[in-house]
Amino acid sequence: MINRRITILGPEGTNVYVIFQYLIFCVISWFTLFNITNEIGLDIQNVLVRQITFTLLGLTVFFLFTYVSISNIFALSNVLMISSTILLIGVLFTVESLGARRRYDLGVFDFQPSEFTKIAFVIFLAAVISQKRNNLLGLALILSNILLVYSQPDLGTTIILLSVVLGMYFISDVKLKTLLAFLIMMFVSFFILLEFDLVSSFQVQRITDFYSAEIQDFSQKQSRLQISLGGFLGDNLSNTENISIFVPVQTTDFIFSSFAKSYGFIGCITLLFLWIFFGFRVYSLIITTNSEFEKFLLAGFMILLYLQILINIATVVGLIPLTGDPFPLLSLGGSSIIAVSTIFGIINRIFIENNQVI
């Protein structure tokens, strides 16, 4: 890790590819949201205006993290994890919305602390694994955050956090028996929750209904129908008639189906290729950096991002029950954009400290 002077503009201020990739993803989101609403206005309630505002705020966060050295991020790993725990405890005392307590109402937008938790989780785990320190406080913080997210209730994010833990330990040199013990503990914990009715009836019914032959989720059925209308080239490039399909929350949870309808199979392949290519660029940095903390930090962020993409697409096409997880930098949402912008900013800083600016 190299402590060096950082400037916002110029080759010392950012990795050209990282910022270009970030902006491309944001612009794709703008066009997708415009195709959904077909309107542009100065009203802050307009989804396109909100997304552009969130993007500008996210871009500010991106450059702010350019000034934070990786050594400082490592030093703050415990503070970030404790802060995450406090925020998750506080959100349980907020006003319930749609049967859950997941957000702080900040007026202009809602702040979802679980998005911050995902980042703090990866940073903390990277610090723990790279230093090979297994302390009770660290384990307590990890488990408490998972349980607090689950109690909101937010089963989707809970699964993501558990998967990040498993994935990051899997790529480390942890012994196989430790991984097996963790897997067994996950399964046992799930059945204990079922036995003591700690899994809400709504969550259980959602899962059982999904695997029932008679009952299928209306949103996912509509989503698959909308994807099929996109065809090979999508509505924007083909000469086929533009047919409107009602898909609930298509600006957030089901935005990928709206994207598929607008840009078709070619658009979906292009979007996924951009993410895959970004992963290869980050992987090249993982194998070149000499810092163990940076290796695990980058790997953890990639696991987190790609897991969210995989879960979102699997939900949209009806392979798994609804989870409510957003598609990074595509779905409408301030908390998600700021969180992903933070990740891109930290990745940008690691590129800079390893003298990779292109």
C-alpha positions as CSV (number, residue, x, y, z in Angstrom):
1,M,0.0,0.0,0.0
2,I,1.5,3.3,-1.1
3,N,0.6,6.6,0.5
4,R,0.8,9.2,-2.2
5,R,-0.7,12.6,-3.1
6,I,-4.0,12.1,-4.9
7,T,-5.6,14.6,-7.2
8,I,-9.2,14.4,-8.5
9,L,-8.4,15.0,-12.1
10,G,-5.6,13.6,-14.1
11,P,-3.8,10.3,-14.2
12,E,-2.9,10.4,-10.5
13,G,-6.6,11.0,-9.5
14,T,-8.4,8.0,-11.0
15,N,-8.0,4.9,-13.0
16,V,-9.4,5.8,-16.4
17,Y,-11.1,2.5,-16.9
18,V,-12.8,2.3,-13.5
19,I,-14.4,5.8,-13.8
20,F,-15.4,5.1,-17.4
21,Q,-17.0,1.8,-16.5
22,Y,-18.8,3.4,-13.6
23,L,-20.2,6.2,-15.8
24,I,-21.3,3.7,-18.5
25,F,-23.3,1.7,-15.9
26,C,-24.9,4.9,-14.7
27,V,-25.9,6.1,-18.2
28,I,-27.4,2.7,-19.0
29,S,-29.6,3.1,-15.9
30,W,-30.7,6.6,-17.0
31,F,-31.8,5.3,-20.5
32,T,-33.5,2.4,-18.9
33,L,-35.5,4.5,-16.5
34,F,-36.4,7.0,-19.3
35,N,-37.8,4.1,-21.3
36,I,-39.9,3.1,-18.4
37,T,-41.4,6.6,-17.7
38,N,-41.0,8.3,-21.1
39,E,-40.8,11.7,-19.5
40,I,-38.2,14.2,-18.3
41,G,-39.0,16.9,-15.8
42,L,-37.4,19.0,-13.1
43,D,-39.6,17.4,-10.4
44,I,-37.5,15.6,-7.8
45,Q,-40.1,12.9,-7.7
46,N,-39.4,12.0,-11.3
47,V,-37.5,8.7,-11.3
48,L,-35.0,9.9,-13.9
49,V,-34.2,13.1,-12.1
50,R,-33.8,11.2,-8.8
51,Q,-31.5,8.7,-10.4
52,I,-29.3,11.4,-11.9
53,T,-29.2,13.2,-8.6
54,F,-28.2,10.0,-6.8
55,T,-25.5,9.4,-9.5
56,L,-24.0,12.8,-9.0
57,L,-24.0,12.2,-5.2
58,G,-22.5,8.8,-5.9
59,L,-19.8,10.3,-8.1
60,T,-18.9,12.7,-5.2
61,V,-18.5,9.7,-2.9
62,F,-16.4,7.9,-5.6
63,F,-13.9,10.7,-5.6
64,L,-14.0,11.2,-1.9
65,F,-12.7,7.6,-1.4
66,T,-9.9,8.4,-3.8
67,Y,-8.5,10.5,-0.9
68,V,-8.7,7.7,1.7
69,S,-5.7,5.4,1.7
70,I,-6.2,1.7,1.9
71,S,-4.1,1.6,5.1
72,N,-6.7,4.0,6.7
73,I,-9.5,1.8,5.5
74,F,-7.8,-1.1,7.2
75,A,-7.4,0.8,10.4
76,L,-11.1,1.8,10.4
77,S,-12.4,-1.8,9.8
78,N,-13.4,-2.3,13.5
79,V,-15.0,1.2,13.6
80,L,-17.0,0.5,10.4
81,M,-18.3,-2.8,11.7
82,I,-19.3,-1.3,15.1
83,S,-21.0,1.6,13.3
84,S,-22.9,-0.8,11.1
85,T,-24.1,-2.6,14.2
86,I,-25.4,0.6,15.8
87,L,-27.2,1.6,12.6
88,L,-28.9,-1.8,12.3
89,I,-30.0,-1.6,15.9
90,G,-31.4,1.9,15.4
91,V,-33.4,1.0,12.3
92,L,-35.4,-1.5,14.4
93,F,-37.0,1.5,16.2
94,T,-38.1,3.2,13.0
95,V,-41.6,3.3,11.6
96,E,-42.6,0.0,10.1
97,S,-43.3,0.0,6.3
98,L,-44.8,-2.9,4.4
99,G,-44.2,-5.2,7.4
100,A,-40.5,-4.4,7.8
101,R,-38.1,-1.8,9.4
102,R,-35.2,-1.4,7.0
103,R,-34.9,2.4,6.3
104,Y,-34.2,5.7,7.9
105,D,-36.4,8.4,6.4
106,L,-34.1,11.3,5.5
107,G,-36.7,13.3,3.6
108,V,-35.2,13.5,0.1
109,F,-34.5,9.7,0.1
110,D,-34.5,6.8,2.5
111,F,-31.2,5.4,3.8
112,Q,-31.0,1.7,4.0
113,P,-28.3,0.7,6.6
114,S,-28.0,-2.8,5.2
115,E,-26.3,-1.4,2.1
116,F,-23.6,0.1,4.4
117,T,-23.4,-3.2,6.3
118,K,-22.4,-5.0,3.1
119,I,-19.4,-2.8,2.6
120,A,-18.4,-2.8,6.3
121,F,-18.8,-6.6,6.2
122,V,-16.3,-7.0,3.4
123,I,-13.8,-4.6,4.8
124,F,-13.9,-6.2,8.3
125,L,-13.7,-9.7,6.9
126,A,-10.7,-8.8,4.6
127,A,-8.9,-7.4,7.7
128,V,-9.7,-10.4,9.8
129,I,-8.7,-13.0,7.1
130,S,-5.5,-11.1,6.0
131,Q,-4.3,-10.8,9.6
132,K,-5.4,-14.4,10.4
133,R,-7.0,-13.1,13.6
134,N,-9.9,-15.1,14.9
135,N,-11.2,-13.2,18.0
136,L,-14.6,-13.6,19.8
137,L,-15.4,-9.9,19.3
138,G,-15.0,-10.2,15.5
139,L,-17.2,-13.3,15.4
140,A,-19.8,-11.6,17.6
141,L,-19.9,-8.6,15.3
142,I,-20.3,-10.7,12.2
143,L,-23.1,-12.8,13.8
144,S,-24.9,-9.8,15.3
145,N,-25.0,-8.0,12.0
146,I,-26.4,-11.0,10.2
147,L,-29.1,-11.5,12.9
148,L,-30.0,-7.8,13.0
149,V,-30.5,-7.7,9.2
150,Y,-32.5,-10.9,9.4
151,S,-34.7,-9.4,12.2
152,Q,-35.8,-6.4,10.0
153,P,-36.8,-8.8,8.3
154,D,-34.6,-9.0,5.2
155,L,-33.9,-12.5,4.2
156,G,-32.4,-11.6,0.8
157,T,-29.6,-9.5,2.4
158,T,-29.1,-12.1,5.1
159,I,-28.4,-14.7,2.5
160,I,-26.0,-12.3,0.7
161,L,-24.1,-11.6,3.9
162,L,-23.8,-15.3,4.7
163,S,-22.6,-16.0,1.2
164,V,-20.0,-13.3,1.4
165,V,-18.6,-14.8,4.6
166,L,-18.6,-18.3,3.0
167,G,-17.0,-17.0,-0.3
168,M,-14.3,-15.0,1.3
169,Y,-13.3,-17.8,3.7
170,F,-13.4,-20.2,0.7
171,I,-10.8,-18.3,-1.2
172,S,-8.6,-17.9,1.8
173,D,-6.3,-20.7,3.2
174,V,-8.9,-21.6,5.9
175,K,-9.1,-25.3,6.5
176,L,-11.8,-27.4,4.8
177,K,-13.2,-28.6,8.1
178,T,-13.8,-25.0,9.1
179,L,-15.8,-24.4,6.0
180,L,-17.8,-27.6,6.5
181,A,-18.5,-26.5,10.1
182,F,-19.8,-23.2,8.9
183,L,-22.1,-24.8,6.4
184,I,-23.5,-27.2,9.0
185,M,-24.0,-24.3,11.3
186,M,-26.0,-22.4,8.7
187,F,-28.3,-25.3,8.0
188,V,-28.8,-26.1,11.7
189,S,-29.5,-22.4,12.4
190,F,-32.1,-22.3,9.7
191,F,-34.0,-25.3,11.1
192,I,-33.7,-23.9,14.6
193,L,-35.3,-20.7,13.4
194,L,-38.1,-22.7,11.8
195,E,-38.7,-24.8,14.9
196,F,-39.0,-21.8,17.2
197,D,-41.1,-19.8,14.7
198,L,-38.4,-17.2,14.2
199,V,-39.0,-17.2,10.5
200,S,-42.0,-15.1,9.6
201,S,-45.0,-16.8,8.2
202,F,-44.8,-14.4,5.2
203,Q,-41.3,-15.5,4.3
204,V,-42.2,-19.2,4.7
205,Q,-45.3,-18.8,2.6
206,R,-43.4,-16.9,-0.1
207,I,-40.9,-19.8,-0.4
208,T,-43.6,-22.6,-0.3
209,D,-45.8,-20.7,-2.8
210,F,-42.9,-20.3,-5.2
211,Y,-42.3,-24.1,-5.3
212,S,-46.0,-24.8,-5.6
213,A,-47.3,-25.9,-9.0
214,E,-50.6,-24.1,-8.4
215,I,-49.4,-20.8,-7.2
216,Q,-46.9,-18.6,-9.1
217,D,-45.8,-15.1,-8.2
218,F,-47.7,-12.5,-10.4
219,S,-44.7,-10.2,-10.5
220,Q,-42.3,-12.8,-11.8
221,K,-44.8,-14.0,-14.4
222,Q,-45.3,-10.5,-15.7
223,S,-41.5,-10.0,-15.6
224,R,-40.9,-13.1,-17.8
225,L,-43.5,-11.9,-20.2
226,Q,-41.9,-8.5,-20.5
227,I,-38.4,-10.0,-21.1
228,S,-39.9,-12.2,-23.9
229,L,-41.2,-9.0,-25.6
230,G,-37.6,-7.7,-25.9
231,G,-36.7,-10.3,-28.5
232,F,-33.2,-10.1,-30.0
233,L,-32.8,-6.4,-30.5
234,G,-35.4,-4.9,-28.0
235,D,-38.1,-2.3,-28.5
236,N,-35.7,0.5,-29.2
237,L,-34.1,-1.1,-32.3
238,S,-36.7,-3.5,-33.7
239,N,-39.7,-2.6,-35.7
240,T,-42.1,-4.7,-33.6
241,E,-45.1,-3.1,-31.9
242,N,-44.3,-1.7,-28.5
243,I,-46.6,-3.5,-26.1
244,S,-47.0,-2.3,-22.5
245,I,-46.8,-4.9,-19.7
246,F,-47.6,-4.2,-16.1
247,V,-44.7,-5.2,-13.9
248,P,-44.7,-4.0,-10.2
249,V,-41.6,-2.1,-8.9
250,Q,-40.0,-2.2,-12.4
251,T,-37.7,0.7,-11.5
252,T,-36.0,-1.2,-8.7
253,D,-36.4,-4.9,-8.1
254,F,-37.5,-5.8,-11.7
255,I,-35.5,-3.2,-13.6
256,F,-33.6,-5.9,-15.5
257,S,-36.8,-7.1,-17.1
258,S,-37.4,-3.5,-18.3
259,F,-33.9,-3.3,-19.6
260,A,-34.3,-6.6,-21.4
261,K,-37.5,-5.4,-23.1
262,S,-35.9,-2.1,-24.2
263,Y,-32.6,-3.6,-25.5
264,G,-33.3,-7.2,-26.0
265,F,-30.9,-10.2,-25.9
266,I,-28.1,-8.2,-27.4
267,G,-28.4,-5.5,-24.7
268,C,-28.5,-8.1,-21.9
269,I,-25.4,-9.8,-23.3
270,T,-23.6,-6.4,-23.6
271,L,-24.4,-5.4,-20.0
272,L,-23.3,-8.7,-18.6
273,F,-20.1,-8.6,-20.7
274,L,-19.3,-5.2,-19.3
275,W,-19.6,-6.5,-15.8
276,I,-17.5,-9.6,-16.7
277,F,-14.8,-7.5,-18.3
278,F,-14.7,-5.3,-15.2
279,G,-14.3,-8.4,-13.1
280,F,-11.3,-9.5,-15.2
281,R,-9.7,-6.1,-14.8
282,V,-10.1,-6.3,-11.0
283,Y,-8.8,-9.9,-11.0
284,S,-5.6,-8.7,-12.8
285,L,-5.1,-6.3,-9.9
286,I,-5.8,-9.1,-7.3
287,I,-2.9,-11.2,-8.7
288,T,-0.5,-8.3,-9.0
289,T,-0.9,-6.5,-5.6
290,N,1.4,-7.6,-2.8
291,S,-1.1,-6.7,0.0
292,E,-3.1,-9.5,1.4
293,F,-5.7,-7.1,2.7
294,E,-6.1,-5.6,-0.8
295,K,-6.5,-9.1,-2.3
296,F,-9.3,-10.1,0.0
297,L,-10.9,-6.7,-0.1
298,L,-11.1,-6.8,-3.9
299,A,-12.3,-10.4,-3.9
300,G,-14.9,-9.6,-1.3
301,F,-16.3,-6.7,-3.3
302,M,-16.5,-8.8,-6.5
303,I,-18.3,-11.6,-4.7
304,L,-20.7,-9.0,-3.3
305,L,-21.4,-7.3,-6.6
306,Y,-21.7,-10.4,-8.7
307,L,-23.9,-12.2,-6.1
308,Q,-26.3,-9.3,-6.2
309,I,-26.4,-9.4,-10.0
310,L,-27.0,-13.1,-10.0
311,I,-29.7,-13.0,-7.4
312,N,-31.5,-10.1,-9.1
313,I,-31.5,-11.8,-12.5
314,A,-32.6,-15.1,-11.0
315,T,-35.4,-13.3,-9.3
316,V,-36.5,-11.5,-12.4
317,V,-36.7,-14.7,-14.5
318,G,-38.4,-16.6,-11.7
319,L,-35.6,-19.1,-10.8
320,I,-35.8,-18.2,-7.1
321,P,-38.4,-16.5,-4.8
322,L,-38.5,-12.7,-4.6
323,T,-35.7,-11.2,-2.5
324,G,-35.9,-7.4,-3.2
325,D,-32.2,-7.1,-3.9
326,P,-31.3,-4.3,-6.4
327,F,-29.2,-4.6,-9.6
328,P,-26.0,-2.6,-8.9
329,L,-26.0,0.8,-10.6
330,L,-29.0,-0.1,-12.7
331,S,-31.9,-0.1,-10.1
332,L,-33.3,3.1,-8.8
333,G,-32.2,3.8,-5.3
334,G,-29.9,6.2,-3.4
335,S,-28.6,3.8,-0.8
336,S,-27.6,1.2,-3.4
337,I,-25.9,3.8,-5.7
338,I,-23.9,5.3,-2.8
339,A,-22.9,1.9,-1.6
340,V,-21.7,0.7,-5.0
341,S,-20.0,4.1,-5.6
342,T,-18.1,3.6,-2.4
343,I,-17.0,0.2,-3.7
344,F,-15.9,1.6,-7.0
345,G,-14.0,4.4,-5.2
346,I,-12.1,2.0,-3.0
347,I,-11.3,-0.2,-6.0
348,N,-10.1,3.0,-7.8
349,R,-7.8,3.8,-4.8
350,I,-6.3,0.3,-4.9
351,F,-5.6,0.7,-8.6
352,I,-3.8,4.1,-7.9
353,E,-1.7,2.7,-5.0
354,N,-0.6,0.0,-7.3
355,N,0.4,2.5,-10.0
356,Q,-2.3,1.4,-12.5
357,V,-4.1,4.4,-13.9
358,I,-5.3,3.1,-17.2
